[in-house]
């Protein structure tokens, strides 16, 4: 079971627990107490996984985002953040239609909140909706901060880069968190496997050594830029290495330097493949001022960018070695 499946399972359990805790008076007290305890456990688990797997950068960030939802009680705002960490503007489906001329995208999971004076209410974030040419404009705060100009072959390049990265031990996990989050990458737990397209035009079983999240709320172009950034972290050694002949272990670099190098990789990839296309602010924030270059490994940046570029148009395996490859190093 993937982490995203676990996340969805916990949300279903949370809704069931909340319903139990709001049971009518004739429900035995022991059942109500059990439901309340289960709801607290579910909330605690969701909070822990949100922090551990990068859905929230920190506990402080979670509280700040809860505070930024003044329309709803702090508890309901917390439920929104735990279900969709990057949510920024939530409304019931009928209000999206009546006020903004927007419809709910297919196959969207509603956010479950407590209804004042009632059991539950169901809302959708702006990232779960779409408008038409005649739809009223969204408020500035509710617009997609990562929107990019579309490029024609982004979907194809995204597919092949992700497929080739499997041979480097990377599993790409789609997630749907709202517009304000892009991606993350980390060393995976030992023993995971996945199928990868390879030699003889068939699929092979390969080890999963790293996992990266890509936000499905974003366009293919934005996801491609995000994947270039996250693989930049990997190939520059910021996540460690399972084989120092492929890339070095450089977990010692500072957060600022790691981000500058990853942004540099994405900048080279897009500058070479899509000249003139601007990267979103979250992938250029370390270029807003003259960056500090002491400690930057330019050779590693260019090597990482080259690896990504060469894998964008079809199957491009690395030269495989016969020796057994150890598990990924973890911090």
ROPA-132951 format. One line per 10 residues: number of its first residue (from 1); their letters; for each residue x, y, z of C-alpha. Coordinates in Angstrom, 3 decimals. Example, Ala and Ser with C-alpha at 12.3 -4.5 7.8 and 13.67 -1.06 7.14 Angstrom:
BEGIN
1) as) 12.300:-4.500:7.800 ~ 13.670:-1.060:7.140
//
This chain:
BEGIN
1) xxxxxxxxxx) 0.000:0.000:0.000 ~ 1.453:3.377:-0.982 ~ 1.576:6.385:1.328 ~ -1.122:8.059:-0.760 ~ -3.360:5.014:-0.263 ~ -2.665:5.142:3.460 ~ -3.534:8.851:3.427 ~ -6.879:8.202:1.706 ~ -7.648:5.303:4.043 ~ -7.018:7.503:7.051
11) xxxxxxxxxx) -9.313:10.209:5.678 ~ -12.093:7.665:5.311 ~ -11.425:6.497:8.850 ~ -11.447:10.087:10.083 ~ -14.857:10.773:8.551 ~ -16.255:7.590:10.091 ~ -14.773:8.544:13.452 ~ -16.256:12.031:13.336 ~ -19.654:10.576:12.520 ~ -19.331:8.243:15.504
21) xxxxxxxxxx) -18.373:11.094:17.811 ~ -21.457:13.040:16.678 ~ -23.847:10.153:17.220 ~ -27.353:10.926:18.603 ~ -28.044:10.912:22.372 ~ -29.434:7.388:22.402 ~ -26.023:6.016:21.374 ~ -24.346:4.384:24.415 ~ -21.801:6.622:26.113 ~ -19.088:4.012:25.629
31) xxxxxxxxxx) -19.558:4.120:21.835 ~ -19.373:7.922:21.787 ~ -16.212:7.846:23.898 ~ -14.667:5.240:21.617 ~ -15.505:7.329:18.533 ~ -13.970:10.457:20.036 ~ -10.759:8.598:20.906 ~ -10.559:7.145:17.410 ~ -11.022:10.598:15.866 ~ -8.165:11.971:17.985
41) xxxxxxxxxx) -5.915:9.083:16.931 ~ -6.760:9.682:13.271 ~ -5.983:13.389:13.579 ~ -2.691:12.650:15.315 ~ -1.702:10.189:12.592 ~ -2.640:12.591:9.794 ~ -0.622:15.363:11.437 ~ 2.410:13.103:11.852 ~ 2.350:11.909:8.230 ~ 1.753:15.439:6.917
51) xxxxxxxxxx) 4.941:16.587:8.644 ~ 6.997:13.460:7.926 ~ 6.339:13.241:4.199 ~ 6.548:16.914:3.334 ~ 2.861:17.745:3.065 ~ 3.612:20.444:5.628 ~ 7.052:21.955:6.058 ~ 6.691:22.328:9.804 ~ 4.224:22.472:12.667 ~ 4.519:26.280:12.553
61) xxxxxxxxxx) 3.529:26.274:8.867 ~ 0.477:24.170:9.685 ~ -0.654:26.644:12.359 ~ -0.061:29.601:10.031 ~ -2.214:28.019:7.340 ~ -4.948:27.195:9.852 ~ -4.931:30.850:10.930 ~ -5.291:31.939:7.288 ~ -8.776:30.361:7.016 ~ -10.880:32.912:8.963
71) xxxxxxxxxx) -14.191:31.759:7.419 ~ -14.040:28.494:9.339 ~ -13.405:27.466:12.918 ~ -9.788:26.564:13.759 ~ -10.808:22.907:14.036 ~ -12.433:22.910:10.594 ~ -9.445:24.770:9.156 ~ -7.215:22.029:10.575 ~ -9.376:19.382:8.894 ~ -8.965:21.221:5.578
81) xxxxxxxxxx) -5.183:21.377:5.951 ~ -4.840:17.716:6.899 ~ -6.954:16.578:3.957 ~ -5.533:19.020:1.391 ~ -2.456:20.781:2.775 ~ -2.188:23.377:0.001 ~ -5.875:24.321:-0.073 ~ -6.351:28.071:-0.276 ~ -10.029:28.804:-1.077 ~ -12.780:26.271:-0.337
91) xxxxxxxxxx) -16.508:26.475:-1.072 ~ -19.447:24.080:-1.546 ~ -19.998:22.969:-5.147 ~ -23.113:25.099:-5.592 ~ -21.276:28.255:-4.505 ~ -18.479:27.608:-6.992 ~ -21.132:27.474:-9.698 ~ -23.248:30.415:-8.535 ~ -20.490:32.859:-7.541 ~ -17.645:32.039:-9.920
101) xxxxxxxxxx) -19.160:30.054:-12.796 ~ -16.819:27.149:-12.085 ~ -17.549:23.431:-12.074 ~ -15.959:20.646:-10.061 ~ -13.371:18.650:-11.997 ~ -14.167:14.944:-12.522 ~ -13.250:12.393:-9.833 ~ -12.586:14.947:-7.105 ~ -12.749:13.952:-3.431 ~ -14.667:16.543:-1.370
111) xxxxxxxxxx) -13.193:17.935:1.818 ~ -15.147:16.751:4.861 ~ -15.789:19.395:7.542 ~ -18.027:19.658:10.583 ~ -21.330:21.399:9.866 ~ -22.418:23.942:12.522 ~ -25.670:22.595:13.935 ~ -25.427:19.456:11.804 ~ -23.240:16.440:11.028 ~ -20.928:17.077:8.047
121) xxxxxxxxxx) -20.465:19.428:5.106 ~ -18.572:18.870:1.869 ~ -16.442:21.510:0.176 ~ -13.979:21.761:-2.718 ~ -10.767:23.733:-3.061 ~ -10.270:26.095:-6.008 ~ -7.673:23.681:-7.427 ~ -10.462:21.090:-7.763 ~ -12.481:23.364:-10.059 ~ -12.286:24.724:-13.588
131) xxxxxxxxxx) -13.813:27.769:-15.218 ~ -14.723:28.830:-18.740 ~ -13.951:31.899:-20.819 ~ -17.062:33.539:-19.361 ~ -16.337:32.713:-15.702 ~ -15.768:35.704:-13.394 ~ -12.115:36.156:-12.386 ~ -10.928:34.558:-9.187 ~ -9.755:36.745:-6.310 ~ -5.989:37.356:-6.594
141) xxxxxxxxxx) -5.226:35.253:-3.499 ~ -7.022:32.237:-5.024 ~ -5.077:32.038:-8.294 ~ -2.496:29.367:-9.135 ~ 0.926:30.726:-8.058 ~ 2.779:28.054:-10.057 ~ 1.027:28.541:-13.397 ~ 3.347:28.356:-16.424 ~ 3.016:28.887:-20.153 ~ 2.170:25.506:-21.656
151) xxxxxxxxxx) 4.739:23.700:-23.819 ~ 3.585:21.262:-26.469 ~ 5.465:18.109:-25.490 ~ 5.460:18.494:-21.697 ~ 3.322:15.400:-21.103 ~ 5.574:13.185:-23.236 ~ 8.781:14.546:-21.674 ~ 7.316:14.152:-18.194 ~ 6.454:10.514:-18.902 ~ 9.878:9.542:-20.218
161) xxxxxxxxxx) 11.900:11.391:-17.597 ~ 9.876:9.696:-14.859 ~ 10.112:6.305:-16.594 ~ 13.884:6.517:-17.039 ~ 14.322:7.746:-13.468 ~ 12.940:4.399:-12.304 ~ 16.275:2.876:-13.319 ~ 17.917:5.257:-10.857 ~ 15.571:3.951:-8.159 ~ 13.025:6.794:-8.326
171) xxxxxxxxxx) 9.305:6.229:-7.877 ~ 7.096:9.189:-8.796 ~ 3.999:9.408:-6.602 ~ 1.122:11.562:-7.840 ~ -0.547:13.631:-5.164 ~ -3.375:16.150:-5.201 ~ -2.725:18.725:-2.502 ~ -3.904:22.014:-3.966 ~ -2.040:24.660:-5.923 ~ 0.352:25.879:-3.226
181) xxxxxxxxxx) 2.566:22.776:-3.030 ~ 4.721:21.454:-5.856 ~ 6.874:18.437:-4.985 ~ 9.301:16.721:-2.618 ~ 11.867:13.901:-2.728 ~ 13.296:11.589:-0.051 ~ 15.110:8.259:0.427 ~ 12.569:5.422:0.398 ~ 12.105:2.612:2.872 ~ 14.034:-0.567:2.065
191) xxxxxxxxxx) 12.412:-3.423:0.162 ~ 10.110:-1.500:-2.199 ~ 9.880:-2.415:-5.886 ~ 8.196:-1.159:-9.056 ~ 7.954:-2.039:-12.752 ~ 10.119:-0.090:-15.201 ~ 10.067:-0.090:-18.993 ~ 13.382:-1.324:-20.339 ~ 15.320:-3.630:-22.584 ~ 13.519:-5.738:-25.197
201) xxxxxxxxxx) 10.617:-3.280:-24.911 ~ 9.215:-4.962:-21.840 ~ 8.827:-4.163:-18.158 ~ 11.310:-5.234:-15.491 ~ 11.110:-5.238:-11.696 ~ 13.484:-2.680:-10.161 ~ 14.152:-1.466:-6.630 ~ 12.609:1.742:-5.308 ~ 15.302:3.737:-3.514 ~ 13.837:7.245:-3.663
211) xxxxxxxxxx) 10.308:8.619:-3.805 ~ 9.169:11.958:-5.142 ~ 5.768:13.630:-4.996 ~ 4.331:15.482:-7.997 ~ 1.223:17.606:-7.591 ~ -1.496:16.489:-10.011 ~ -3.295:19.809:-9.501 ~ -0.645:21.459:-11.683 ~ -0.308:21.414:-15.464 ~ 2.026:18.990:-17.215
221) xxxxxxxxxx) 4.439:21.874:-17.827 ~ 4.577:22.824:-14.151 ~ 4.962:19.179:-13.133 ~ 7.824:18.802:-15.612 ~ 9.611:21.801:-14.094 ~ 9.018:20.431:-10.601 ~ 10.334:16.986:-11.554 ~ 13.476:18.570:-13.027 ~ 13.956:20.398:-9.719 ~ 13.428:17.295:-7.559
231) xxxxxxxxxx) 15.669:15.119:-9.731 ~ 18.175:17.947:-9.534 ~ 18.217:17.400:-5.772 ~ 18.757:13.670:-6.306 ~ 21.469:13.829:-8.964 ~ 23.311:16.556:-7.046 ~ 23.489:14.179:-4.075 ~ 21.230:16.108:-1.697 ~ 19.235:12.951:-0.841 ~ 22.292:10.735:-0.478
241) xxxxxxxxxx) 23.259:8.011:-2.940 ~ 22.979:4.260:-3.377 ~ 25.991:4.204:-5.725 ~ 28.767:6.805:-5.622 ~ 29.725:5.941:-9.204 ~ 26.415:7.458:-10.338 ~ 26.387:10.576:-8.148 ~ 28.058:11.516:-4.855 ~ 26.560:11.793:-1.394 ~ 26.365:15.561:-0.763
251) xxxxxxxxxx) 23.865:15.714:2.080 ~ 26.331:17.967:3.878 ~ 25.473:21.033:1.754 ~ 23.280:23.702:3.319 ~ 19.570:23.941:2.537 ~ 20.174:27.197:0.687 ~ 22.921:25.693:-1.477 ~ 20.858:22.567:-2.169 ~ 17.939:24.690:-3.351 ~ 20.185:26.884:-5.497
261) xxxxxxxxxx) 21.705:23.833:-7.181 ~ 18.301:22.211:-7.790 ~ 16.942:25.478:-9.200 ~ 20.027:25.685:-11.406 ~ 19.348:22.203:-12.784 ~ 15.734:23.088:-13.631 ~ 16.896:26.365:-15.187 ~ 19.371:24.589:-17.490 ~ 16.829:21.908:-18.450 ~ 14.133:24.413:-19.395
271) xxxxxxxxxx) 16.555:26.914:-20.910 ~ 17.930:24.220:-23.220 ~ 14.673:22.473:-24.075 ~ 12.179:25.349:-23.944 ~ 13.969:28.677:-24.549 ~ 11.951:31.664:-23.406 ~ 9.635:29.754:-21.047 ~ 9.801:31.305:-17.590 ~ 9.952:29.100:-14.525 ~ 7.519:29.843:-11.669
281) xxxxxxxxxx) 8.697:31.802:-8.651 ~ 9.094:28.730:-6.430 ~ 11.806:27.442:-8.787 ~ 13.691:30.734:-9.043 ~ 13.511:32.153:-5.527 ~ 17.271:31.776:-4.983 ~ 17.924:33.817:-8.132 ~ 15.964:36.870:-6.968 ~ 19.203:38.291:-5.576 ~ 22.827:37.654:-6.476
291) xxxxxxxxxx) 23.309:34.099:-5.141 ~ 26.152:33.042:-2.868 ~ 28.204:30.677:-5.045 ~ 30.815:29.444:-2.584 ~ 30.351:25.690:-2.278 ~ 28.252:25.338:-5.431 ~ 29.294:22.344:-7.569 ~ 28.699:23.561:-11.131 ~ 29.997:20.346:-12.686 ~ 27.469:18.346:-10.674
301) xxxxxxxxxx) 24.660:20.756:-11.674 ~ 25.469:20.411:-15.382 ~ 25.838:16.631:-15.143 ~ 22.438:16.387:-13.444 ~ 20.805:18.606:-16.068 ~ 22.386:16.545:-18.842 ~ 21.039:13.304:-17.386 ~ 17.506:14.735:-17.273 ~ 17.688:16.169:-20.798 ~ 18.897:12.906:-22.326
311) xxxxxxxxxx) 15.963:10.973:-20.842 ~ 13.146:13.231:-22.089 ~ 12.400:11.610:-25.459 ~ 12.502:7.840:-24.973 ~ 14.104:4.967:-23.123 ~ 17.654:6.006:-22.166 ~ 19.119:3.521:-19.676 ~ 22.314:4.030:-17.775 ~ 25.028:1.447:-18.306 ~ 24.046:-1.222:-15.799
321) xxxxxxxxxx) 26.692:-2.800:-13.552 ~ 26.612:-6.442:-12.478 ~ 27.478:-5.831:-8.848 ~ 24.734:-5.771:-6.233 ~ 23.600:-2.244:-5.410 ~ 23.126:-1.474:-1.693 ~ 20.059:0.215:-0.229 ~ 19.812:4.012:-0.264 ~ 21.539:5.872:2.524 ~ 19.227:7.777:4.829
331) x) 19.982:10.770:7.025
//
